[in-house]
Amino acid sequence: MAAVFAVATAALIWARRHLLLVAVVGRSMEPTLRSGDRVLARRVPLARVRPGDVVVVVAPAEMTAGRPTRPDAPGTPGLLIKRAYAVPGDPVPVDRVPLLRRGGEEIVPAGRLVVLGDNPSQSYDSRECGYITEPDVLGVVVRPRPRAD
């Protein structure tokens, strides 16, 4: 019995360190994801993120300033689910994200990520906040779980 408990505990610790379950709130990723969907993300460093991956990132401070934080964890920053559009070493997509023109870089700098929502008219993303920094990249979505209607 103790061995089963030890294995279960080890599995739980592994899952908490490597996986993240996130609920989708809002319409920014429609039609790919809808509000109420849940996604399973694998925690990965920025170096493992590829353009086109759906990622979970910490919401930038300017987005959460003066707004409530996560209801499931008061005092912690909100999360965003977006599509990685450009990763370090890619050309800066100034045509899609004019805000990045100000930086003058021709390629996305190391430690930075450009993210966009699939539903641009409903998305707060790099078009408003610029780059997402490496410490704010939490993981890559590996499995969407549609909501039960």
Order of alpha helices (4+ residues) and beta strands (2+ residues): alpha-beta-beta-beta-alpha-beta-beta-alpha-beta-beta
